[in-house]
Amino acid sequence: MTTTPFISRKGMTRRGMLGAALAAGAAVPLAATVPAWAAPAPPAGPAAPARLTLPAPTGPHPVGTVRLRLVDRSRPDALAGPGRFRELMATVWYPARDVHRYPRAPWMPAGAFQAYLTDVGFGDLASRGPLTAGHVGAPVLRTGRRLPVVLFSHGAHSHEGDHTVMVQQLAGHGYAVVTVAHQYDTYTEFPDGRVAVPLHDPSAPTMPGDFAADLRFVLDCVERLAAGRNPDADGAELPAGLSGALDPRRVGAFGWSKGGTATACAMLADERIRAGLSLDGPMEMNPPLTGDLHRPFMMMTAKYTRAAYPAAAAFWSHLRGWRLGVHAQGAVHISYGDNEALFPQVARDRGWSGQQLRDVIGALDPGEAVRIQQAYPLAFFDEHLRHDRSRLLTGPSPDFPAVTFLP
């Protein structure tokens, strides 16, 4: 499948960025141009390669999860055919009451995972995909107060599970997190067995504004859940306790790369989103993002810094409320995501050198990168959705020496 930059000629998809590392002369095997779990298997030996793993969330609650098929009947979808509407898969992650009888969810649905591996030429490796901490269909933990909600938007040619480390961390600390699979720019699987892959079509609704419209529609579905209604287009059974469990008055959003830009776009258009977080979003739009934003916004940067990208600097200048910019020294664009947990495992399997691994995921220590992902988004949403002030957001911390605060 052919891929293209997602916003402008300067923009890069995740796969494109990894390919650029190779083109620049990095001594990285071909396997490094795809996500960690898609790397070629090592030579046959007495033991099969181990399943890759994700770090467990640190919160006090086990995690449940459920997938929903959502249809936005206000948005006709010409690419799908006459009489069809924008169709999305979304996954709700939440603190669970009991998980013992419920299976753990895979990182990606099996059909979507296989499609991705086949697309990049490694279709025989589906058995290595990691499992998440989420348990499918587990009952929701109800404590007498509704759950704050956070929406997640993935990057170009990515998938909704690509930042599971952050998502399940938030869920384990008492948030309902809704991840969105943006149709035509993602790998996902529908309940009837259809598998969707990124579409190389300039007319496809895959720009940040389209992602932002998806987020706003999903927020409509959150309100339906909060009111005790089932938004699933097929009427699929919901986990016990999910109906009426979400708090639509405490909603945040975050996203990586194009998803970070979409988060900003959605906040500018929809006051229901009270706080937003961008993970290295370029903030490039055509037309540009305009209008002042008076609600809290945080930018965690790696490649798309304000110093290097005028669009990011212009957006920052429109932030009139609480704002914070932090930068992780040594990070690259994919450093904010599950890559930091998965690639080191593949590096050990393949016998890569330390430099080969750094050429892919940057010089930021992978262990610190994972801890940054678990700590900073949680602190941000705790402060602005729960009014639980965090010292982590007031200045540099000795626990995270790579994180610098930008003026």
C-alpha positions as CSV (number, residue, x, y, z in Angstrom):
1,M,0.0,0.0,0.0
2,T,1.3,3.5,-0.9
3,T,1.4,6.0,1.9
4,T,1.6,9.8,1.8
5,P,2.3,12.6,4.2
6,F,-0.7,13.4,6.2
7,I,-0.9,17.2,6.4
8,S,1.7,18.9,4.2
9,R,4.9,18.1,2.3
10,K,6.6,18.5,5.7
11,G,4.4,16.1,7.5
12,M,5.3,12.5,8.0
13,T,3.4,9.3,8.8
14,R,4.9,7.0,11.4
15,R,6.1,4.6,8.8
16,G,7.5,7.4,6.7
17,M,9.5,8.7,9.5
18,L,11.0,5.4,10.3
19,G,11.8,5.0,6.6
20,A,13.6,8.3,6.6
21,A,15.9,7.1,9.3
22,L,17.0,4.3,7.0
23,A,17.4,6.7,4.1
24,A,19.6,8.9,6.2
25,G,22.0,6.0,6.5
26,A,21.0,4.6,9.9
27,A,22.4,1.1,10.4
28,V,19.0,-0.4,11.2
29,P,17.6,-3.6,9.8
30,L,14.6,-3.5,7.5
31,A,12.5,-4.7,10.3
32,A,12.9,-1.4,12.0
33,T,10.8,0.4,9.4
34,V,7.6,-1.1,10.9
35,P,6.2,-1.3,14.4
36,A,8.1,-3.6,16.8
37,W,5.6,-6.4,16.7
38,A,5.9,-6.6,12.9
39,A,9.7,-7.3,12.9
40,P,10.8,-10.5,11.1
41,A,11.2,-13.5,13.2
42,P,14.7,-14.6,14.2
43,P,16.2,-17.7,12.7
44,A,14.4,-20.9,13.6
45,G,15.6,-22.3,16.9
46,P,14.5,-24.5,19.8
47,A,12.2,-21.9,21.3
48,A,9.5,-19.8,19.6
49,P,9.8,-16.1,20.0
50,A,8.0,-14.8,23.1
51,R,4.9,-12.7,22.9
52,L,5.7,-9.0,23.2
53,T,4.4,-7.3,26.4
54,L,3.2,-3.9,27.5
55,P,4.0,-2.4,30.9
56,A,1.1,-2.8,33.4
57,P,-0.8,0.3,34.5
58,T,0.1,1.6,37.9
59,G,-3.4,2.5,39.1
60,P,-5.4,1.0,41.9
61,H,-8.1,-0.5,39.6
62,P,-8.2,-3.3,37.1
63,V,-9.2,-2.3,33.6
64,G,-12.2,-3.2,31.5
65,T,-12.8,-2.5,27.8
66,V,-15.5,-2.8,25.2
67,R,-15.6,-2.0,21.4
68,L,-18.5,0.0,19.9
69,R,-19.5,0.5,16.3
70,L,-20.7,4.1,15.8
71,V,-22.5,5.6,12.8
72,D,-22.7,9.3,12.4
73,R,-25.9,9.8,10.4
74,S,-25.2,13.5,10.0
75,R,-22.2,12.8,7.8
76,P,-22.9,11.0,4.5
77,D,-19.9,8.9,3.3
78,A,-19.7,9.0,-0.5
79,L,-16.7,6.6,-0.5
80,A,-18.8,3.9,1.3
81,G,-21.6,4.2,-1.3
82,P,-25.0,5.8,-1.7
83,G,-27.0,6.0,1.5
84,R,-24.0,5.3,3.7
85,F,-22.7,7.4,6.6
86,R,-19.5,8.0,8.5
87,E,-18.8,4.7,10.4
88,L,-16.3,4.4,13.2
89,M,-15.0,1.9,15.6
90,A,-14.3,3.1,19.1
91,T,-13.1,1.4,22.3
92,V,-14.1,2.4,25.8
93,W,-11.6,1.7,28.6
94,Y,-12.7,2.0,32.2
95,P,-12.0,0.9,35.8
96,A,-13.5,-2.5,36.3
97,R,-15.1,-4.1,39.3
98,D,-14.1,-7.7,38.6
99,V,-12.0,-9.0,35.7
100,H,-11.3,-12.7,36.7
101,R,-13.8,-14.2,34.2
102,Y,-13.1,-11.8,31.4
103,P,-10.4,-12.3,28.7
104,R,-7.6,-9.8,28.1
105,A,-8.1,-7.7,25.0
106,P,-5.4,-7.8,22.2
107,W,-3.5,-4.8,21.3
108,M,-5.3,-4.8,17.9
109,P,-8.2,-6.8,16.7
110,A,-7.0,-10.0,15.0
111,G,-8.2,-9.2,11.5
112,A,-6.7,-5.6,11.6
113,F,-3.5,-6.9,13.1
114,Q,-3.1,-9.5,10.3
115,A,-3.9,-6.9,7.7
116,Y,-1.2,-4.6,9.0
117,L,1.4,-7.3,9.1
118,T,0.5,-8.5,5.6
119,D,0.6,-4.9,4.3
120,V,4.2,-4.5,5.5
121,G,5.3,-8.0,4.4
122,F,5.3,-9.9,7.7
123,G,2.0,-11.7,7.7
124,D,3.2,-14.7,9.6
125,L,3.8,-12.9,12.9
126,A,0.3,-12.4,14.2
127,S,0.9,-14.6,17.2
128,R,3.4,-12.2,18.7
129,G,1.0,-9.3,19.2
130,P,0.9,-8.1,22.8
131,L,-2.1,-8.3,25.1
132,T,-3.4,-5.3,27.0
133,A,-4.4,-4.9,30.6
134,G,-8.0,-4.4,29.5
135,H,-10.5,-7.2,30.1
136,V,-13.2,-7.5,27.5
137,G,-16.7,-6.8,28.8
138,A,-15.8,-6.7,32.5
139,P,-18.3,-4.8,34.7
140,V,-17.7,-1.2,35.4
141,L,-16.6,-0.1,38.9
142,R,-19.3,2.2,40.3
143,T,-18.2,4.3,43.3
144,G,-21.1,6.7,43.5
145,R,-19.5,9.4,41.3
146,R,-19.5,9.3,37.5
147,L,-16.2,8.8,35.6
148,P,-14.4,11.6,34.0
149,V,-13.9,11.0,30.2
150,V,-10.9,11.4,28.0
151,L,-11.0,11.0,24.2
152,F,-8.0,9.7,22.2
153,S,-7.2,10.4,18.5
154,H,-4.4,8.4,16.8
155,G,-1.9,9.6,14.2
156,A,-1.7,9.2,10.4
157,H,-1.9,5.6,9.2
158,S,-1.8,4.4,12.8
159,H,-4.5,2.7,14.9
160,E,-6.4,3.3,18.1
161,G,-4.2,0.9,20.2
162,D,-0.9,2.6,19.4
163,H,-0.9,4.5,22.7
164,T,-2.3,1.8,24.9
165,V,0.3,2.4,27.6
166,M,-1.3,5.9,28.3
167,V,-4.9,4.8,27.7
168,Q,-4.8,1.9,30.2
169,Q,-2.9,4.0,32.7
170,L,-5.7,6.5,32.7
171,A,-8.4,3.8,33.0
172,G,-6.6,2.2,35.9
173,H,-6.7,5.5,37.7
174,G,-10.4,6.0,37.3
175,Y,-11.0,7.5,33.9
176,A,-13.2,6.3,31.1
177,V,-11.0,6.6,28.0
178,V,-12.6,6.4,24.5
179,T,-10.2,5.7,21.7
180,V,-11.3,6.4,18.1
181,A,-10.4,4.5,15.0
182,H,-10.6,7.2,12.3
183,Q,-11.9,5.4,9.2
184,Y,-9.8,5.5,6.0
185,D,-6.6,6.4,7.9
186,T,-6.3,3.4,10.3
187,Y,-6.3,-0.3,10.6
188,T,-9.4,-1.6,12.3
189,E,-12.0,-4.4,12.2
190,F,-15.8,-4.2,12.3
191,P,-18.1,-6.6,14.1
192,D,-19.2,-8.2,10.8
193,G,-15.7,-9.1,9.9
194,R,-14.8,-6.3,7.6
195,V,-11.3,-5.1,7.9
196,A,-10.4,-1.4,7.1
197,V,-7.0,-0.2,6.2
198,P,-5.6,3.3,5.4
199,L,-7.0,4.5,2.0
200,H,-4.7,6.2,-0.5
201,D,-7.4,8.6,-1.8
202,P,-7.1,12.4,-1.6
203,S,-10.8,12.7,-1.4
204,A,-11.0,10.5,1.7
205,P,-12.0,12.3,5.0
206,T,-8.7,11.9,6.7
207,M,-7.5,15.5,7.5
208,P,-7.2,16.8,11.1
209,G,-10.6,18.5,10.7
210,D,-12.2,15.2,9.8
211,F,-10.6,13.6,12.9
212,A,-11.9,16.5,15.0
213,A,-15.4,16.0,13.6
214,D,-15.1,12.3,14.6
215,L,-14.1,13.3,18.2
216,R,-17.1,15.6,18.5
217,F,-19.5,12.9,17.2
218,V,-17.9,10.4,19.7
219,L,-18.6,13.0,22.4
220,D,-22.2,13.0,21.4
221,C,-22.1,9.2,21.9
222,V,-20.6,9.7,25.3
223,E,-23.5,11.9,26.2
224,R,-25.9,9.2,25.1
225,L,-24.1,6.6,27.3
226,A,-24.3,9.1,30.2
227,A,-28.0,9.4,29.7
228,G,-28.5,5.6,29.8
229,R,-28.8,5.0,26.1
230,N,-26.7,2.6,24.0
231,P,-24.9,4.3,21.1
232,D,-23.7,1.1,19.5
233,A,-25.2,0.9,16.0
234,D,-25.9,-2.8,16.3
235,G,-27.3,-2.5,19.9
236,A,-24.5,-4.8,21.2
237,E,-24.7,-5.6,24.9
238,L,-22.8,-3.1,27.0
239,P,-20.7,-4.1,30.1
240,A,-22.7,-4.1,33.3
241,G,-22.6,-0.6,34.8
242,L,-21.4,1.3,31.8
243,S,-24.7,2.9,31.0
244,G,-25.0,6.1,33.1
245,A,-21.4,5.8,34.3
246,L,-19.7,8.5,32.3
247,D,-19.6,12.2,33.3
248,P,-20.1,14.4,30.1
249,R,-19.3,17.5,32.2
250,R,-15.7,16.4,32.8
251,V,-14.3,15.6,29.3
252,G,-10.7,15.9,28.1
253,A,-9.0,14.9,24.9
254,F,-5.6,14.0,23.7
255,G,-3.9,12.8,20.5
256,W,-0.6,12.0,18.9
257,S,0.8,13.7,15.8
258,K,-2.2,14.4,13.5
259,G,-4.4,13.4,16.5
260,G,-2.8,16.2,18.5
261,T,-3.7,18.7,15.8
262,A,-7.2,17.2,15.7
263,T,-7.5,17.6,19.5
264,A,-6.7,21.3,19.2
265,C,-9.2,21.7,16.3
266,A,-11.9,19.9,18.2
267,M,-11.4,22.1,21.3
268,L,-11.6,25.3,19.2
269,A,-15.0,24.0,17.8
270,D,-16.5,22.4,20.9
271,E,-16.6,23.9,24.4
272,R,-17.6,20.5,25.9
273,I,-13.9,19.5,25.8
274,R,-12.5,21.1,28.9
275,A,-8.8,20.2,28.6
276,G,-6.6,19.1,25.7
277,L,-3.2,17.5,25.4
278,S,-1.1,17.2,22.2
279,L,1.6,14.6,21.9
280,D,4.0,16.1,19.3
281,G,1.2,17.5,17.2
282,P,2.4,19.6,14.3
283,M,-0.6,21.9,14.4
284,E,-0.5,22.3,10.6
285,M,-3.9,22.9,9.1
286,N,-5.2,24.3,5.8
287,P,-6.6,26.8,6.6
288,P,-4.5,27.3,9.7
289,L,-5.9,26.9,13.2
290,T,-7.3,30.2,14.3
291,G,-9.1,31.6,17.3
292,D,-8.2,31.9,21.0
293,L,-8.6,29.0,23.3
294,H,-9.4,29.8,26.9
295,R,-9.3,26.3,28.3
296,P,-6.3,24.3,29.5
297,F,-4.0,22.9,26.9
298,M,-0.6,21.1,27.2
299,M,1.9,20.4,24.4
300,M,4.4,17.5,24.9
301,T,6.9,17.9,22.0
302,A,9.7,15.9,20.4
303,K,10.0,16.8,16.8
304,Y,7.3,19.4,16.4
305,T,8.7,22.1,18.7
306,R,7.5,25.7,18.6
307,A,11.1,26.8,17.8
308,A,11.2,24.6,14.6
309,Y,7.6,24.7,13.4
310,P,5.8,28.0,12.9
311,A,2.3,26.4,13.0
312,A,3.0,25.1,16.5
313,A,4.3,28.5,17.6
314,A,1.2,30.2,16.1
315,F,-1.2,27.9,17.9
316,W,0.6,28.4,21.2
317,S,0.2,32.2,20.8
318,H,-3.6,31.6,20.8
319,L,-3.7,29.8,24.1
320,R,-5.2,32.3,26.6
321,G,-6.0,29.9,29.5
322,W,-3.7,27.6,31.4
323,R,-1.0,26.3,29.1
324,L,2.1,24.2,29.4
325,G,4.8,23.1,27.0
326,V,7.3,20.4,27.9
327,H,9.9,18.7,25.8
328,A,11.6,15.3,26.3
329,Q,15.3,15.5,25.5
330,G,16.4,12.8,23.1
331,A,12.8,12.0,22.0
332,V,11.8,11.5,18.4
333,H,8.3,11.7,16.9
334,I,7.4,8.1,17.8
335,S,8.8,8.4,21.4
336,Y,5.3,9.2,22.8
337,G,3.7,5.9,22.3
338,D,3.9,2.1,22.7
339,N,7.0,2.0,20.5
340,E,9.2,2.8,23.6
341,A,7.9,-0.4,25.3
342,L,7.9,-2.7,22.3
343,F,11.0,-1.8,20.2
344,P,13.5,-2.6,23.0
345,Q,12.1,-6.1,23.2
346,V,12.6,-6.6,19.5
347,A,16.0,-5.1,19.7
348,R,16.9,-7.8,22.3
349,D,15.4,-10.5,20.0
350,R,17.3,-9.3,17.0
351,G,20.6,-8.5,18.6
352,W,20.5,-4.9,17.6
353,S,23.2,-2.6,18.9
354,G,22.3,0.3,21.1
355,Q,22.8,2.7,18.3
356,Q,20.5,0.7,16.0
357,L,17.7,1.0,18.6
358,R,18.3,4.7,19.1
359,D,18.1,5.3,15.4
360,V,14.5,4.1,15.6
361,I,13.2,5.4,18.9
362,G,15.6,8.2,19.8
363,A,18.1,8.7,22.5
364,L,15.5,9.0,25.3
365,D,15.9,6.1,27.7
366,P,13.0,3.8,27.0
367,G,12.2,3.2,30.6
368,E,12.0,6.9,31.3
369,A,9.9,7.4,28.1
370,V,7.3,4.9,29.4
371,R,7.2,6.5,32.8
372,I,6.8,9.9,31.2
373,Q,3.8,8.6,29.3
374,Q,2.3,7.2,32.4
375,A,2.9,10.2,34.6
376,Y,2.4,13.5,32.6
377,P,-1.0,12.8,30.9
378,L,-2.4,11.5,34.1
379,A,-1.2,14.6,36.1
380,F,-2.6,16.9,33.4
381,F,-6.1,15.4,33.4
382,D,-6.1,15.0,37.2
383,E,-5.5,18.7,37.5
384,H,-8.0,19.9,35.0
385,L,-10.8,17.3,35.2
386,R,-10.5,16.4,38.9
387,H,-9.0,19.6,40.3
388,D,-6.2,17.5,41.9
389,R,-3.1,19.8,41.7
390,S,0.1,18.0,40.7
391,R,3.6,19.3,41.5
392,L,4.7,17.4,38.4
393,L,3.3,20.2,36.3
394,T,4.9,23.1,38.2
395,G,8.5,22.6,37.1
396,P,11.3,20.1,36.4
397,S,11.3,16.9,38.4
398,P,14.3,14.8,39.5
399,D,12.3,11.7,38.7
400,F,12.1,12.8,35.0
401,P,15.5,14.4,34.1
402,A,14.8,14.3,30.4
403,V,11.7,16.5,30.7
404,T,12.4,20.2,30.2
405,F,9.8,23.0,30.7
406,L,9.5,25.5,27.8
407,P,8.7,29.1,28.4
